[in-house]
Amino acid sequence: MFTENFRQNKNKETPMIDLRGVNKNYKTAVGDYHALKEVDLQINAGEFVSIIGKSGSGKSTLLNMITGIDRPTNGEVFVNQTAVHELNENKMARWRGLNLGVVFQFFQLLPTISVIENVMLPMDFCRTYPMREREKRALKLLELVELADHAYKLPTALSGGQQQRVAIARALANDPPVIIADEPTGNLDSKTAEDVFTLFNNLVNEGKTIIIVTHDSGLAKRTHRTALITDGEIVNEYVAQAMPTLTQDQMLWATRNAKPVTYEAGTMIFAEGTNADSFYIVSKGMVEVVLPRVNQSDVVALQLGAGKFFGEMAFFHDKKRSASVRASEHGAVEVLALDYEKLSELLRQSEVTREAMERIAQKHHAENLRKREEIK
């Protein structure tokens, strides 16, 4: 996941990719199929994001919304501040060629033309570079992926990993701000997959925004953040981060039942000694766990950023708040609130999550007592 500073810097920007309330329905012989359900997803410039989910969960449909290959039944899709859902077919192809580089799982190189000609195709289609410069640029891109020596061979003369790197070079041909890769390492051996991932990391460091669809959870964990899609819905990433031992269906249930709440900078979220009724997950900003002192300034015992949670101690003890929690004075805070009745229902479904959360509650309770002794 991002460092907090990275998040704060990026949150100030207009998202590079912004899906708002996207639904996609398909008519089938057995009735309507709801492939995407009220999807909201924002990805900022320079992010490296993985999309994961089971087969049939909606991953490919989601990519099709971003690339404009398909259109939402309703909702809005913005990429690089363009309303993709409003583009007609004539404008769509050129827009896609200039703004998106797409890397397919099975490469999709044209087998009857050379490697360098494959890389030049997007430039030819969009006429982005003068004719005399296209071959030179294609060679530079092939140097980037360490395949310049194979420029004039047919794709069939290359290994699978080499063809995938040619596909990445082709995706970069028009210098698009966004690269989208569908299972880019799915057909590669581990060494070649690692090389491809390293290349993606280098491109992100140079400012590209990259989205990969993958079944490899280990690979997904190495991206900046992960969007988990289940039954056409996006699981809240902070729910997944806070309670990673939940199943995908349980994460989705928690996402549906958690209520977003915003607190202005410095606002008290709850006070020590008050009755407790909710568990909270931080989704933006920073909260401070504070221990009040009589006639003295409060002591900040702990700071919690995005993906961290609080309110678990009262849930496992006497339902009374044992500390105060407030929004940091440095900015507004967004949290997801799950009432204790819903939390109980969720933990009944996942004993391993209950045990993990109870251990954390006991640890925090002990730290709370120790801190109080220190400030006496």
C-alpha positions as CSV (number, residue, x, y, z in Angstrom):
1,M,0.0,0.0,0.0
2,F,0.9,3.7,-0.3
3,T,2.9,5.5,2.3
4,E,0.8,8.1,3.9
5,N,2.7,11.0,2.3
6,F,2.2,9.5,-1.1
7,R,-1.6,9.3,-0.4
8,Q,-1.8,12.8,0.8
9,N,0.0,14.2,-2.3
10,K,-2.0,12.1,-4.7
11,N,-5.4,12.9,-3.1
12,K,-4.9,16.5,-4.1
13,E,-5.0,15.7,-7.8
14,T,-7.8,15.0,-10.2
15,P,-7.9,11.3,-10.7
16,M,-6.4,9.9,-13.9
17,I,-9.1,7.3,-13.9
18,D,-12.5,8.0,-12.3
19,L,-15.5,5.6,-12.5
20,R,-18.7,7.0,-10.9
21,G,-21.6,4.7,-10.2
22,V,-20.9,2.4,-13.1
23,N,-23.4,-0.3,-13.9
24,K,-23.2,-2.8,-16.7
25,N,-26.1,-5.1,-17.6
26,Y,-26.1,-7.7,-20.3
27,K,-29.2,-9.4,-21.7
28,T,-28.9,-13.2,-21.9
29,A,-31.2,-16.1,-22.7
30,V,-31.9,-16.6,-19.0
31,G,-32.5,-12.9,-18.3
32,D,-30.4,-9.8,-17.4
33,Y,-26.9,-10.3,-16.0
34,H,-25.6,-7.5,-13.8
35,A,-21.9,-7.6,-14.5
36,L,-21.0,-4.4,-12.7
37,K,-22.9,-2.9,-9.8
38,E,-22.5,0.8,-8.8
39,V,-18.7,0.7,-9.2
40,D,-16.8,3.7,-7.9
41,L,-13.1,3.6,-8.5
42,Q,-10.5,6.4,-8.6
43,I,-6.9,5.9,-9.7
44,N,-4.5,8.8,-9.5
45,A,-1.6,9.6,-11.9
46,G,1.5,7.6,-11.2
47,E,-0.3,4.8,-9.3
48,F,0.3,1.1,-9.9
49,V,-3.0,-0.6,-9.2
50,S,-3.8,-4.3,-9.4
51,I,-7.4,-5.6,-10.0
52,I,-8.1,-9.0,-8.6
53,G,-11.1,-11.3,-8.3
54,K,-12.4,-14.7,-9.2
55,S,-13.2,-15.7,-12.8
56,G,-16.5,-14.1,-13.7
57,S,-16.3,-11.4,-11.0
58,G,-16.3,-8.5,-13.5
59,K,-12.6,-7.8,-14.0
60,S,-12.7,-7.9,-17.8
61,T,-15.9,-5.9,-17.9
62,L,-14.3,-3.3,-15.6
63,L,-11.3,-3.0,-18.0
64,N,-13.7,-2.7,-20.9
65,M,-15.3,0.3,-19.3
66,I,-11.9,2.0,-18.8
67,T,-10.7,1.3,-22.3
68,G,-14.0,2.2,-23.9
69,I,-14.3,-1.2,-25.5
70,D,-17.7,-1.4,-23.9
71,R,-20.0,1.3,-22.4
72,P,-21.7,1.4,-19.1
73,T,-25.5,0.8,-18.9
74,N,-25.4,3.9,-16.7
75,G,-22.7,5.8,-14.8
76,E,-19.7,7.8,-15.9
77,V,-16.2,6.9,-16.9
78,F,-13.4,9.6,-17.1
79,V,-9.9,8.8,-18.2
80,N,-7.3,11.7,-18.3
81,Q,-10.3,14.1,-17.8
82,T,-12.1,12.7,-20.9
83,A,-15.7,11.5,-20.6
84,V,-15.1,8.1,-22.2
85,H,-18.7,7.1,-22.0
86,E,-19.7,10.0,-24.2
87,L,-17.2,9.4,-27.1
88,N,-18.6,8.2,-30.4
89,E,-17.0,5.3,-32.2
90,N,-15.0,7.5,-34.6
91,K,-13.4,9.5,-31.8
92,M,-13.0,6.5,-29.5
93,A,-10.3,4.6,-31.5
94,R,-8.0,7.7,-31.9
95,W,-8.5,8.7,-28.2
96,R,-7.7,5.2,-27.1
97,G,-4.5,5.1,-29.3
98,L,-3.3,8.3,-27.7
99,N,-4.2,7.8,-24.1
100,L,-4.0,4.1,-23.4
101,G,-1.5,1.4,-24.0
102,V,-3.0,-2.1,-23.7
103,V,-1.0,-5.2,-23.0
104,F,-2.9,-8.5,-23.6
105,Q,-2.3,-11.8,-21.9
106,F,-1.7,-13.6,-25.3
107,F,0.4,-10.7,-26.7
108,Q,-1.8,-10.3,-29.9
109,L,1.2,-9.4,-32.1
110,L,0.7,-9.7,-35.8
111,P,2.6,-12.8,-36.9
112,T,3.3,-11.8,-40.5
113,I,5.2,-8.5,-39.8
114,S,8.4,-7.9,-38.0
115,V,8.7,-7.0,-34.3
116,I,9.6,-3.4,-35.1
117,E,6.7,-3.1,-37.4
118,N,4.4,-4.3,-34.7
119,V,5.7,-1.6,-32.4
120,M,5.2,1.0,-35.1
121,L,1.6,0.2,-35.7
122,P,0.1,2.5,-33.1
123,M,2.2,5.4,-34.4
124,D,1.0,4.6,-37.9
125,F,-2.6,4.5,-36.9
126,C,-2.6,7.7,-34.8
127,R,0.0,9.5,-36.9
128,T,1.7,10.7,-33.7
129,Y,5.3,10.9,-35.1
130,P,6.7,11.9,-38.5
131,M,7.1,8.9,-40.7
132,R,10.9,9.2,-40.7
133,E,11.0,9.1,-36.9
134,R,8.8,6.1,-36.2
135,E,11.3,3.4,-36.8
136,K,13.9,5.2,-34.6
137,R,11.4,5.5,-31.8
138,A,10.4,1.9,-32.1
139,L,14.0,0.9,-31.8
140,K,14.4,2.9,-28.6
141,L,11.3,1.3,-27.1
142,L,12.7,-2.1,-28.0
143,E,16.0,-1.1,-26.3
144,L,13.9,-0.3,-23.3
145,V,12.6,-3.8,-23.1
146,E,16.0,-5.2,-24.1
147,L,14.9,-6.6,-27.5
148,A,16.5,-4.2,-30.0
149,D,18.6,-7.2,-31.4
150,H,15.4,-8.9,-32.4
151,A,13.7,-5.9,-34.0
152,Y,13.6,-7.4,-37.5
153,K,12.6,-10.9,-36.7
154,L,9.0,-12.2,-36.9
155,P,7.3,-12.5,-33.5
156,T,7.1,-16.3,-33.9
157,A,10.9,-16.4,-33.6
158,L,10.7,-15.1,-30.0
159,S,9.9,-16.8,-26.7
160,G,6.7,-16.0,-24.9
161,G,8.4,-13.7,-22.5
162,Q,10.1,-11.8,-25.3
163,Q,6.7,-11.4,-27.1
164,Q,5.2,-10.0,-24.0
165,R,8.0,-7.4,-23.8
166,V,7.4,-6.5,-27.4
167,A,3.7,-6.1,-26.5
168,I,4.7,-3.7,-23.7
169,A,6.9,-1.7,-26.2
170,R,4.0,-1.5,-28.6
171,A,1.7,-0.2,-25.7
172,L,4.3,2.6,-25.1
173,A,4.5,3.6,-28.8
174,N,2.4,6.8,-28.5
175,D,3.7,7.6,-25.0
176,P,0.2,7.2,-23.4
177,P,-0.2,8.2,-19.8
178,V,-2.0,5.0,-18.9
179,I,-0.9,1.4,-19.4
180,I,-3.5,-1.4,-18.9
181,A,-2.4,-5.0,-18.7
182,D,-4.7,-8.0,-18.6
183,E,-3.0,-10.9,-16.9
184,P,0.4,-9.8,-18.3
185,T,2.4,-12.5,-16.5
186,G,-0.2,-15.3,-16.7
187,N,1.6,-17.3,-19.4
188,L,5.2,-16.6,-18.3
189,D,7.6,-18.5,-16.1
190,S,8.5,-16.9,-12.8
191,K,11.8,-15.4,-13.9
192,T,10.3,-13.7,-17.0
193,A,7.2,-12.6,-14.9
194,E,9.6,-10.9,-12.5
195,D,11.4,-9.1,-15.4
196,V,8.0,-7.9,-16.7
197,F,7.0,-6.7,-13.2
198,T,10.3,-4.8,-12.8
199,L,9.7,-3.1,-16.1
200,F,6.2,-2.0,-15.0
201,N,7.8,-0.6,-11.8
202,N,10.3,1.4,-13.8
203,L,7.5,2.8,-15.9
204,V,5.6,3.9,-12.8
205,N,8.7,5.6,-11.5
206,E,8.8,7.5,-14.8
207,G,5.2,8.7,-14.2
208,K,3.1,6.2,-16.0
209,T,-0.2,5.0,-14.5
210,I,-0.5,1.3,-14.6
211,I,-3.4,-1.1,-14.0
212,I,-2.9,-4.8,-14.1
213,V,-5.5,-7.5,-13.8
214,T,-4.0,-10.6,-12.2
215,H,-4.9,-13.8,-10.4
216,D,-1.6,-13.7,-8.6
217,S,-2.3,-12.4,-5.1
218,G,1.5,-12.2,-4.4
219,L,2.0,-10.0,-7.4
220,A,-1.0,-7.9,-6.5
221,K,0.5,-7.2,-3.0
222,R,3.5,-5.6,-4.7
223,T,1.5,-2.9,-6.4
224,H,0.7,0.3,-4.7
225,R,-2.8,-0.9,-3.9
226,T,-5.3,-3.5,-4.9
227,A,-8.9,-3.3,-6.1
228,L,-10.8,-6.5,-5.3
229,I,-13.9,-7.1,-7.3
230,T,-16.5,-9.7,-6.3
231,D,-19.8,-10.3,-8.1
232,G,-19.5,-7.1,-10.0
233,E,-18.8,-4.9,-6.9
234,I,-15.6,-3.3,-5.7
235,V,-14.6,-4.3,-2.2
236,N,-13.5,-1.4,-0.2
237,E,-9.7,-1.6,-0.1
238,Y,-9.5,-0.4,3.5
239,V,-11.9,-3.0,4.7
240,A,-9.7,-5.6,2.9
241,Q,-6.6,-4.1,4.5
242,A,-8.1,-3.9,8.0
243,M,-9.5,-7.4,8.0
244,P,-7.4,-9.5,5.5
245,T,-8.6,-12.8,6.9
246,L,-12.1,-12.3,5.7
247,T,-13.2,-14.2,2.6
248,Q,-14.0,-12.1,-0.5
249,D,-17.7,-12.5,0.1
250,Q,-17.3,-11.4,3.7
251,M,-15.3,-8.4,2.7
252,L,-18.0,-7.4,0.2
253,W,-20.7,-7.8,3.0
254,A,-18.6,-5.5,5.3
255,T,-18.3,-3.0,2.4
256,R,-22.0,-2.9,1.9
257,N,-22.8,-2.5,5.6
258,A,-20.1,0.0,6.6
259,K,-21.3,3.6,6.6
260,P,-18.9,6.3,5.5
261,V,-18.5,9.3,7.9
262,T,-16.4,12.4,7.5
263,Y,-15.0,14.5,10.4
264,E,-13.4,17.9,10.0
265,A,-9.8,18.4,11.1
266,G,-9.5,18.3,14.9
267,T,-13.1,17.1,15.5
268,M,-13.7,14.7,18.4
269,I,-15.0,11.3,17.0
270,F,-15.8,10.0,20.5
271,A,-14.8,10.7,24.1
272,E,-13.4,8.4,26.8
273,G,-16.0,6.9,29.0
274,T,-18.9,7.2,26.6
275,N,-21.0,4.3,25.5
276,A,-19.7,2.5,22.5
277,D,-21.8,1.2,19.6
278,S,-19.5,1.2,16.5
279,F,-16.2,-0.1,15.1
280,Y,-14.3,2.2,12.7
281,I,-11.9,1.8,9.8
282,V,-9.9,4.8,8.6
283,S,-10.2,5.4,4.9
284,K,-8.6,8.8,4.6
285,G,-6.5,11.0,6.7
286,M,-5.2,10.4,10.2
287,V,-6.9,9.9,13.6
288,E,-5.3,10.3,17.0
289,V,-6.0,8.2,20.0
290,V,-5.7,10.5,23.0
291,L,-5.6,10.0,26.7
292,P,-7.1,13.0,28.6
293,R,-5.3,14.4,31.6
294,V,-6.9,16.6,34.3
295,N,-5.8,20.2,34.0
296,Q,-3.2,19.2,31.5
297,S,-2.9,18.8,27.7
298,D,-4.1,15.5,26.3
299,V,-1.5,12.9,25.4
300,V,-1.5,11.4,21.9
301,A,-1.0,7.7,22.5
302,L,-1.4,6.5,18.9
303,Q,-1.9,7.8,15.4
304,L,-3.8,5.6,12.9
305,G,-3.8,6.1,9.1
306,A,-5.8,4.7,6.2
307,G,-6.5,0.9,6.6
308,K,-6.1,1.0,10.4
309,F,-9.1,0.5,12.8
310,F,-10.3,1.5,16.2
311,G,-13.3,0.8,18.5
312,E,-12.3,-2.9,18.9
313,M,-11.4,-2.6,22.6
314,A,-14.8,-1.5,23.7
315,F,-16.4,-4.3,21.5
316,F,-14.5,-7.0,23.4
317,H,-14.7,-5.4,26.8
318,D,-17.4,-3.4,28.5
319,K,-18.7,-1.4,25.6
320,K,-17.3,1.8,27.2
321,R,-14.7,3.9,25.4
322,S,-11.3,3.5,27.1
323,A,-9.8,6.5,25.3
324,S,-10.8,9.4,23.2
325,V,-10.3,9.5,19.4
326,R,-10.2,12.7,17.3
327,A,-9.5,13.7,13.7
328,S,-5.9,15.0,13.2
329,E,-5.6,18.7,13.1
330,H,-3.8,18.3,9.8
331,G,-6.9,17.5,7.7
332,A,-10.3,16.0,7.4
333,V,-10.8,12.3,8.2
334,E,-13.0,9.8,6.5
335,V,-13.9,6.6,8.3
336,L,-16.1,3.6,7.7
337,A,-18.4,2.9,10.6
338,L,-19.7,-0.6,11.3
339,D,-22.2,-0.9,14.2
340,Y,-21.4,-3.5,16.8
341,E,-24.5,-5.6,15.8
342,K,-23.1,-5.8,12.2
343,L,-19.6,-6.5,13.5
344,S,-20.9,-9.3,15.7
345,E,-22.6,-10.8,12.7
346,L,-19.5,-10.5,10.5
347,L,-17.2,-12.1,13.2
348,R,-19.6,-15.0,13.6
349,Q,-18.9,-15.8,10.0
350,S,-15.1,-15.7,10.5
351,E,-13.7,-17.1,13.6
352,V,-10.1,-16.5,12.5
353,T,-10.9,-12.8,12.1
354,R,-12.6,-12.7,15.5
355,E,-9.5,-14.3,17.1
356,A,-7.1,-11.9,15.4
357,M,-9.2,-8.8,16.3
358,E,-9.5,-10.0,19.9
359,R,-5.7,-10.4,20.2
360,I,-5.3,-6.8,18.9
361,A,-7.9,-5.5,21.3
362,Q,-6.0,-7.2,24.2
363,K,-2.7,-5.8,23.1
364,H,-4.1,-2.3,22.7
365,H,-5.8,-2.5,26.2
366,A,-2.5,-3.5,27.7
367,E,-0.7,-0.6,25.9
368,N,-3.5,1.8,27.1
369,L,-2.9,0.8,30.8
370,R,0.9,1.1,30.4
371,K,0.6,4.5,28.8
372,R,-1.7,5.7,31.6
373,E,0.9,4.7,34.2
374,E,3.6,6.6,32.3
375,I,1.7,9.9,32.2
376,K,0.6,9.9,35.9
